[in-house]
Structures are given as structure tokens and as C-alpha cells.
């Protein structure tokens, strides 16, 4: 009896990497859809807490959708 089935481990890694890749692509798309605001510049350089909170909520929402789709 194998404690860790290698096929399950490989599947988990593939789906994890796929989820991270989809998350990054969606974040870039949303960043491009907001032409008047550069999200990364607002958060890192200007330290805008309101934009950071909205982006964090957006990231959680995207992550939940991806997790539900992969699961």
C-alpha cells in the first residue's frame, strides 16, 4: 500500500500550476482593462491602500473561481 500515490501528486502539481497560471493571466487582463489606473504602480509606488484592498478582494474572488473550477 503506497502512502502517497505518485499519480495523485503529479495531478495536484499540474492543477496547482495551471491554477496559478490562469490567475496570473486573469490579473494581467484585469490590469489592462483599467486603463486609467496602473494597479501595480498605485499599490507599490503610491502605496494606495484603497486600491490594494480592492485588488486583494478581486484576487480572492478569482482564486475561489479557479479553485472551484479545478476541483
N, C-alpha and C positions, 0 to 999 in steps of 0.2 A: 504494500500500500504506500503510494507516494504521498508525502505530506503536502508538497507543492507540485502541482501538475504543471510541467513546463508550457503546455499549450495555453493554459489559463493565464500564466504570467505573460506570455507573449501577446495574447489578446488584450490584456489590461494595458500593457505598454503601448500597443498600437492605438487603441482607442484614446488613451491619455494624450499621446502626441497629436492625434487627429483633433481632439477637443481643443488643445492649446493652439494649434494652427488655425482652426476655424475662429477661435476667439480673437486671435491677433488680426486676422483678415477683417473680421467684423468691426473691430476697434478702428482700424485704418479707414474703412469705408465710412464709419460714422464721423471720424475726424475730417474726412474730405467733404462730407455733407454739411458741415458747419463752416462755410467759407469765411464768415466774418470773424470767427474766433479760432485761433490756433490752440487747441486744447493743451498740448504738451507745453507750449510756451506760457500759457496762463497759469498752469499748475506749478511748473518747475521754476520759471524765472520770476513771475509776478507773485507767486505764492497765493493765488486766489482760492480761498477756502470754499467759497460757494461753488465754483466750477469743479473743484476736486470732489466735493460731496455729490454733485450731480453725476460726474463721471464714475464715481465709485458705485452709485446706485445702478447706473447703466451696466457696469461691468458685472455686478451681481446678477442682474436680470439676464444678461447674455449667457453667463455661466450656468444659470439654472436651466435655461432653454437647451443649451448644449448637453448638459448632464442628463436631462430628461430624454433628449433625442438619442443619445448614445446608450442609455440604459435600456 
